[in-house]
């Protein structure tokens, strides 16, 4: 398998879908929000993407090289601050992106 896949598993560990995108090269951190939105880090692809709840299609690219993301390792959405928090492996920093109303729809 290529190193840019996201596998969605059922509760028994069976693969129910495979999503592939070049920006997911080196996928690392995954976070599922309380609303079922799936956020995934592509560490060596330097991107954070949002995938639909079924793990079948990309809904948005939340951050990439243009946002000076370098080696994202972890991702978390905070509903209390409407922010996406990203941990970076390259410099041990944390980046915080404020989510605007237009991005949440």
Chimera marker file (.cmm) of the C-alpha trace (Angstrom):
<marker_set name="trace">
<marker id="1" x="0.000" y="0.000" z="0.000" r="1" g="1" b="0" radius="0.5"/>
<marker id="2" x="1.093" y="3.543" z="-0.640" r="1" g="1" b="0" radius="0.5"/>
<marker id="3" x="1.969" y="5.690" z="2.343" r="1" g="1" b="0" radius="0.5"/>
<marker id="4" x="-0.773" y="8.231" z="1.643" r="1" g="1" b="0" radius="0.5"/>
<marker id="5" x="-3.841" y="6.184" z="2.578" r="1" g="1" b="0" radius="0.5"/>
<marker id="6" x="-6.470" y="6.640" z="5.265" r="1" g="1" b="0" radius="0.5"/>
<marker id="7" x="-8.231" y="3.428" z="6.233" r="1" g="1" b="0" radius="0.5"/>
<marker id="8" x="-11.644" y="3.475" z="7.892" r="1" g="1" b="0" radius="0.5"/>
<marker id="9" x="-12.326" y="0.454" z="10.052" r="1" g="1" b="0" radius="0.5"/>
<marker id="10" x="-15.484" y="-0.981" z="11.558" r="1" g="1" b="0" radius="0.5"/>
<marker id="11" x="-15.656" y="-1.835" z="15.267" r="1" g="1" b="0" radius="0.5"/>
<marker id="12" x="-14.208" y="-5.288" z="14.533" r="1" g="1" b="0" radius="0.5"/>
<marker id="13" x="-11.167" y="-3.869" z="12.726" r="1" g="1" b="0" radius="0.5"/>
<marker id="14" x="-12.315" y="-4.688" z="9.198" r="1" g="1" b="0" radius="0.5"/>
<marker id="15" x="-11.448" y="-2.142" z="6.499" r="1" g="1" b="0" radius="0.5"/>
<marker id="16" x="-14.659" y="-0.546" z="5.207" r="1" g="1" b="0" radius="0.5"/>
<marker id="17" x="-13.089" y="2.182" z="3.069" r="1" g="1" b="0" radius="0.5"/>
<marker id="18" x="-9.718" y="3.409" z="1.833" r="1" g="1" b="0" radius="0.5"/>
<marker id="19" x="-9.100" y="7.054" z="0.986" r="1" g="1" b="0" radius="0.5"/>
<marker id="20" x="-5.986" y="8.057" z="-0.950" r="1" g="1" b="0" radius="0.5"/>
<marker id="21" x="-4.649" y="11.564" z="-1.449" r="1" g="1" b="0" radius="0.5"/>
<marker id="22" x="-1.096" y="12.660" z="-2.241" r="1" g="1" b="0" radius="0.5"/>
<marker id="23" x="-1.170" y="15.355" z="0.493" r="1" g="1" b="0" radius="0.5"/>
<marker id="24" x="-1.602" y="12.577" z="3.041" r="1" g="1" b="0" radius="0.5"/>
<marker id="25" x="1.938" y="11.412" z="2.415" r="1" g="1" b="0" radius="0.5"/>
<marker id="26" x="3.060" y="10.148" z="5.778" r="1" g="1" b="0" radius="0.5"/>
<marker id="27" x="-0.344" y="10.245" z="7.519" r="1" g="1" b="0" radius="0.5"/>
<marker id="28" x="0.023" y="10.608" z="11.277" r="1" g="1" b="0" radius="0.5"/>
<marker id="29" x="-2.507" y="12.301" z="13.524" r="1" g="1" b="0" radius="0.5"/>
<marker id="30" x="-6.237" y="11.717" z="13.163" r="1" g="1" b="0" radius="0.5"/>
<marker id="31" x="-8.998" y="13.450" z="15.107" r="1" g="1" b="0" radius="0.5"/>
<marker id="32" x="-12.743" y="12.859" z="14.903" r="1" g="1" b="0" radius="0.5"/>
<marker id="33" x="-14.770" y="15.806" z="16.192" r="1" g="1" b="0" radius="0.5"/>
<marker id="34" x="-17.963" y="15.435" z="18.185" r="1" g="1" b="0" radius="0.5"/>
<marker id="35" x="-19.851" y="16.151" z="14.940" r="1" g="1" b="0" radius="0.5"/>
<marker id="36" x="-18.063" y="13.299" z="13.164" r="1" g="1" b="0" radius="0.5"/>
<marker id="37" x="-15.714" y="15.444" z="11.084" r="1" g="1" b="0" radius="0.5"/>
<marker id="38" x="-12.440" y="13.606" z="10.429" r="1" g="1" b="0" radius="0.5"/>
<marker id="39" x="-9.205" y="15.632" z="10.453" r="1" g="1" b="0" radius="0.5"/>
<marker id="40" x="-5.973" y="14.015" z="9.277" r="1" g="1" b="0" radius="0.5"/>
<marker id="41" x="-2.325" y="15.166" z="9.215" r="1" g="1" b="0" radius="0.5"/>
<marker id="42" x="-0.167" y="14.407" z="6.215" r="1" g="1" b="0" radius="0.5"/>
<marker id="43" x="3.198" y="14.736" z="7.956" r="1" g="1" b="0" radius="0.5"/>
<marker id="44" x="5.558" y="14.648" z="4.991" r="1" g="1" b="0" radius="0.5"/>
<marker id="45" x="2.864" y="16.101" z="2.717" r="1" g="1" b="0" radius="0.5"/>
<marker id="46" x="2.688" y="19.086" z="5.116" r="1" g="1" b="0" radius="0.5"/>
<marker id="47" x="-1.105" y="19.329" z="5.147" r="1" g="1" b="0" radius="0.5"/>
<marker id="48" x="-4.178" y="18.966" z="7.327" r="1" g="1" b="0" radius="0.5"/>
<marker id="49" x="-7.282" y="17.753" z="5.532" r="1" g="1" b="0" radius="0.5"/>
<marker id="50" x="-10.899" y="17.120" z="6.431" r="1" g="1" b="0" radius="0.5"/>
<marker id="51" x="-12.465" y="13.878" z="5.205" r="1" g="1" b="0" radius="0.5"/>
<marker id="52" x="-16.133" y="12.916" z="5.246" r="1" g="1" b="0" radius="0.5"/>
<marker id="53" x="-17.410" y="10.711" z="8.066" r="1" g="1" b="0" radius="0.5"/>
<marker id="54" x="-17.312" y="7.623" z="5.832" r="1" g="1" b="0" radius="0.5"/>
<marker id="55" x="-13.644" y="8.194" z="4.973" r="1" g="1" b="0" radius="0.5"/>
<marker id="56" x="-14.367" y="8.247" z="1.251" r="1" g="1" b="0" radius="0.5"/>
<marker id="57" x="-13.781" y="11.831" z="0.084" r="1" g="1" b="0" radius="0.5"/>
<marker id="58" x="-11.858" y="14.960" z="0.980" r="1" g="1" b="0" radius="0.5"/>
<marker id="59" x="-14.056" y="17.842" z="2.087" r="1" g="1" b="0" radius="0.5"/>
<marker id="60" x="-11.365" y="20.483" z="2.575" r="1" g="1" b="0" radius="0.5"/>
<marker id="61" x="-7.678" y="21.214" z="2.954" r="1" g="1" b="0" radius="0.5"/>
<marker id="62" x="-7.470" y="23.118" z="6.232" r="1" g="1" b="0" radius="0.5"/>
<marker id="63" x="-3.761" y="23.930" z="6.102" r="1" g="1" b="0" radius="0.5"/>
<marker id="64" x="-0.752" y="23.247" z="3.887" r="1" g="1" b="0" radius="0.5"/>
<marker id="65" x="2.726" y="24.544" z="3.008" r="1" g="1" b="0" radius="0.5"/>
<marker id="66" x="1.308" y="28.019" z="2.361" r="1" g="1" b="0" radius="0.5"/>
<marker id="67" x="0.363" y="28.130" z="6.047" r="1" g="1" b="0" radius="0.5"/>
<marker id="68" x="3.971" y="27.326" z="7.005" r="1" g="1" b="0" radius="0.5"/>
<marker id="69" x="3.035" y="23.882" z="8.293" r="1" g="1" b="0" radius="0.5"/>
<marker id="70" x="6.075" y="21.655" z="8.503" r="1" g="1" b="0" radius="0.5"/>
<marker id="71" x="5.717" y="18.004" z="9.550" r="1" g="1" b="0" radius="0.5"/>
<marker id="72" x="2.305" y="18.095" z="11.281" r="1" g="1" b="0" radius="0.5"/>
<marker id="73" x="2.129" y="15.168" z="13.677" r="1" g="1" b="0" radius="0.5"/>
<marker id="74" x="-1.089" y="15.726" z="15.634" r="1" g="1" b="0" radius="0.5"/>
<marker id="75" x="-4.369" y="17.566" z="15.110" r="1" g="1" b="0" radius="0.5"/>
<marker id="76" x="-7.262" y="18.490" z="17.402" r="1" g="1" b="0" radius="0.5"/>
<marker id="77" x="-10.392" y="20.590" z="16.939" r="1" g="1" b="0" radius="0.5"/>
<marker id="78" x="-11.473" y="22.587" z="19.995" r="1" g="1" b="0" radius="0.5"/>
<marker id="79" x="-15.170" y="23.404" z="19.886" r="1" g="1" b="0" radius="0.5"/>
<marker id="80" x="-14.809" y="25.749" z="22.858" r="1" g="1" b="0" radius="0.5"/>
<marker id="81" x="-12.388" y="28.015" z="20.957" r="1" g="1" b="0" radius="0.5"/>
<marker id="82" x="-13.384" y="27.107" z="17.363" r="1" g="1" b="0" radius="0.5"/>
<marker id="83" x="-9.737" y="26.366" z="16.652" r="1" g="1" b="0" radius="0.5"/>
<marker id="84" x="-7.718" y="23.629" z="14.988" r="1" g="1" b="0" radius="0.5"/>
<marker id="85" x="-4.612" y="22.884" z="17.035" r="1" g="1" b="0" radius="0.5"/>
<marker id="86" x="-1.685" y="21.255" z="15.218" r="1" g="1" b="0" radius="0.5"/>
<marker id="87" x="1.456" y="19.781" z="16.767" r="1" g="1" b="0" radius="0.5"/>
<marker id="88" x="4.556" y="20.002" z="14.558" r="1" g="1" b="0" radius="0.5"/>
<marker id="89" x="7.327" y="17.410" z="14.714" r="1" g="1" b="0" radius="0.5"/>
<marker id="90" x="9.932" y="19.524" z="12.917" r="1" g="1" b="0" radius="0.5"/>
<marker id="91" x="10.314" y="22.213" z="15.572" r="1" g="1" b="0" radius="0.5"/>
<marker id="92" x="8.201" y="20.947" z="18.490" r="1" g="1" b="0" radius="0.5"/>
<marker id="93" x="5.832" y="23.896" z="18.121" r="1" g="1" b="0" radius="0.5"/>
<marker id="94" x="2.059" y="24.067" z="18.220" r="1" g="1" b="0" radius="0.5"/>
<marker id="95" x="0.083" y="26.075" z="15.664" r="1" g="1" b="0" radius="0.5"/>
<marker id="96" x="-3.468" y="27.266" z="16.280" r="1" g="1" b="0" radius="0.5"/>
<marker id="97" x="-5.813" y="28.091" z="13.396" r="1" g="1" b="0" radius="0.5"/>
<marker id="98" x="-9.047" y="29.912" z="14.147" r="1" g="1" b="0" radius="0.5"/>
<marker id="99" x="-11.964" y="28.371" z="12.256" r="1" g="1" b="0" radius="0.5"/>
<marker id="100" x="-14.274" y="30.918" z="10.653" r="1" g="1" b="0" radius="0.5"/>
<marker id="101" x="-18.023" y="30.484" z="10.224" r="1" g="1" b="0" radius="0.5"/>
<marker id="102" x="-17.633" y="30.006" z="6.456" r="1" g="1" b="0" radius="0.5"/>
<marker id="103" x="-15.188" y="27.109" z="6.979" r="1" g="1" b="0" radius="0.5"/>
<marker id="104" x="-17.552" y="25.173" z="9.236" r="1" g="1" b="0" radius="0.5"/>
<marker id="105" x="-20.377" y="24.962" z="6.685" r="1" g="1" b="0" radius="0.5"/>
<link id1="1" id2="2" r="1" g="1" b="0" radius="0.2"/>
<link id1="2" id2="3" r="1" g="1" b="0" radius="0.2"/>
<link id1="3" id2="4" r="1" g="1" b="0" radius="0.2"/>
<link id1="4" id2="5" r="1" g="1" b="0" radius="0.2"/>
<link id1="5" id2="6" r="1" g="1" b="0" radius="0.2"/>
<link id1="6" id2="7" r="1" g="1" b="0" radius="0.2"/>
<link id1="7" id2="8" r="1" g="1" b="0" radius="0.2"/>
<link id1="8" id2="9" r="1" g="1" b="0" radius="0.2"/>
<link id1="9" id2="10" r="1" g="1" b="0" radius="0.2"/>
<link id1="10" id2="11" r="1" g="1" b="0" radius="0.2"/>
<link id1="11" id2="12" r="1" g="1" b="0" radius="0.2"/>
<link id1="12" id2="13" r="1" g="1" b="0" radius="0.2"/>
<link id1="13" id2="14" r="1" g="1" b="0" radius="0.2"/>
<link id1="14" id2="15" r="1" g="1" b="0" radius="0.2"/>
<link id1="15" id2="16" r="1" g="1" b="0" radius="0.2"/>
<link id1="16" id2="17" r="1" g="1" b="0" radius="0.2"/>
<link id1="17" id2="18" r="1" g="1" b="0" radius="0.2"/>
<link id1="18" id2="19" r="1" g="1" b="0" radius="0.2"/>
<link id1="19" id2="20" r="1" g="1" b="0" radius="0.2"/>
<link id1="20" id2="21" r="1" g="1" b="0" radius="0.2"/>
<link id1="21" id2="22" r="1" g="1" b="0" radius="0.2"/>
<link id1="22" id2="23" r="1" g="1" b="0" radius="0.2"/>
<link id1="23" id2="24" r="1" g="1" b="0" radius="0.2"/>
<link id1="24" id2="25" r="1" g="1" b="0" radius="0.2"/>
<link id1="25" id2="26" r="1" g="1" b="0" radius="0.2"/>
<link id1="26" id2="27" r="1" g="1" b="0" radius="0.2"/>
<link id1="27" id2="28" r="1" g="1" b="0" radius="0.2"/>
<link id1="28" id2="29" r="1" g="1" b="0" radius="0.2"/>
<link id1="29" id2="30" r="1" g="1" b="0" radius="0.2"/>
<link id1="30" id2="31" r="1" g="1" b="0" radius="0.2"/>
<link id1="31" id2="32" r="1" g="1" b="0" radius="0.2"/>
<link id1="32" id2="33" r="1" g="1" b="0" radius="0.2"/>
<link id1="33" id2="34" r="1" g="1" b="0" radius="0.2"/>
<link id1="34" id2="35" r="1" g="1" b="0" radius="0.2"/>
<link id1="35" id2="36" r="1" g="1" b="0" radius="0.2"/>
<link id1="36" id2="37" r="1" g="1" b="0" radius="0.2"/>
<link id1="37" id2="38" r="1" g="1" b="0" radius="0.2"/>
<link id1="38" id2="39" r="1" g="1" b="0" radius="0.2"/>
<link id1="39" id2="40" r="1" g="1" b="0" radius="0.2"/>
<link id1="40" id2="41" r="1" g="1" b="0" radius="0.2"/>
<link id1="41" id2="42" r="1" g="1" b="0" radius="0.2"/>
<link id1="42" id2="43" r="1" g="1" b="0" radius="0.2"/>
<link id1="43" id2="44" r="1" g="1" b="0" radius="0.2"/>
<link id1="44" id2="45" r="1" g="1" b="0" radius="0.2"/>
<link id1="45" id2="46" r="1" g="1" b="0" radius="0.2"/>
<link id1="46" id2="47" r="1" g="1" b="0" radius="0.2"/>
<link id1="47" id2="48" r="1" g="1" b="0" radius="0.2"/>
<link id1="48" id2="49" r="1" g="1" b="0" radius="0.2"/>
<link id1="49" id2="50" r="1" g="1" b="0" radius="0.2"/>
<link id1="50" id2="51" r="1" g="1" b="0" radius="0.2"/>
<link id1="51" id2="52" r="1" g="1" b="0" radius="0.2"/>
<link id1="52" id2="53" r="1" g="1" b="0" radius="0.2"/>
<link id1="53" id2="54" r="1" g="1" b="0" radius="0.2"/>
<link id1="54" id2="55" r="1" g="1" b="0" radius="0.2"/>
<link id1="55" id2="56" r="1" g="1" b="0" radius="0.2"/>
<link id1="56" id2="57" r="1" g="1" b="0" radius="0.2"/>
<link id1="57" id2="58" r="1" g="1" b="0" radius="0.2"/>
<link id1="58" id2="59" r="1" g="1" b="0" radius="0.2"/>
<link id1="59" id2="60" r="1" g="1" b="0" radius="0.2"/>
<link id1="60" id2="61" r="1" g="1" b="0" radius="0.2"/>
<link id1="61" id2="62" r="1" g="1" b="0" radius="0.2"/>
<link id1="62" id2="63" r="1" g="1" b="0" radius="0.2"/>
<link id1="63" id2="64" r="1" g="1" b="0" radius="0.2"/>
<link id1="64" id2="65" r="1" g="1" b="0" radius="0.2"/>
<link id1="65" id2="66" r="1" g="1" b="0" radius="0.2"/>
<link id1="66" id2="67" r="1" g="1" b="0" radius="0.2"/>
<link id1="67" id2="68" r="1" g="1" b="0" radius="0.2"/>
<link id1="68" id2="69" r="1" g="1" b="0" radius="0.2"/>
<link id1="69" id2="70" r="1" g="1" b="0" radius="0.2"/>
<link id1="70" id2="71" r="1" g="1" b="0" radius="0.2"/>
<link id1="71" id2="72" r="1" g="1" b="0" radius="0.2"/>
<link id1="72" id2="73" r="1" g="1" b="0" radius="0.2"/>
<link id1="73" id2="74" r="1" g="1" b="0" radius="0.2"/>
<link id1="74" id2="75" r="1" g="1" b="0" radius="0.2"/>
<link id1="75" id2="76" r="1" g="1" b="0" radius="0.2"/>
<link id1="76" id2="77" r="1" g="1" b="0" radius="0.2"/>
<link id1="77" id2="78" r="1" g="1" b="0" radius="0.2"/>
<link id1="78" id2="79" r="1" g="1" b="0" radius="0.2"/>
<link id1="79" id2="80" r="1" g="1" b="0" radius="0.2"/>
<link id1="80" id2="81" r="1" g="1" b="0" radius="0.2"/>
<link id1="81" id2="82" r="1" g="1" b="0" radius="0.2"/>
<link id1="82" id2="83" r="1" g="1" b="0" radius="0.2"/>
<link id1="83" id2="84" r="1" g="1" b="0" radius="0.2"/>
<link id1="84" id2="85" r="1" g="1" b="0" radius="0.2"/>
<link id1="85" id2="86" r="1" g="1" b="0" radius="0.2"/>
<link id1="86" id2="87" r="1" g="1" b="0" radius="0.2"/>
<link id1="87" id2="88" r="1" g="1" b="0" radius="0.2"/>
<link id1="88" id2="89" r="1" g="1" b="0" radius="0.2"/>
<link id1="89" id2="90" r="1" g="1" b="0" radius="0.2"/>
<link id1="90" id2="91" r="1" g="1" b="0" radius="0.2"/>
<link id1="91" id2="92" r="1" g="1" b="0" radius="0.2"/>
<link id1="92" id2="93" r="1" g="1" b="0" radius="0.2"/>
<link id1="93" id2="94" r="1" g="1" b="0" radius="0.2"/>
<link id1="94" id2="95" r="1" g="1" b="0" radius="0.2"/>
<link id1="95" id2="96" r="1" g="1" b="0" radius="0.2"/>
<link id1="96" id2="97" r="1" g="1" b="0" radius="0.2"/>
<link id1="97" id2="98" r="1" g="1" b="0" radius="0.2"/>
<link id1="98" id2="99" r="1" g="1" b="0" radius="0.2"/>
<link id1="99" id2="100" r="1" g="1" b="0" radius="0.2"/>
<link id1="100" id2="101" r="1" g="1" b="0" radius="0.2"/>
<link id1="101" id2="102" r="1" g="1" b="0" radius="0.2"/>
<link id1="102" id2="103" r="1" g="1" b="0" radius="0.2"/>
<link id1="103" id2="104" r="1" g="1" b="0" radius="0.2"/>
<link id1="104" id2="105" r="1" g="1" b="0" radius="0.2"/>
</marker_set>
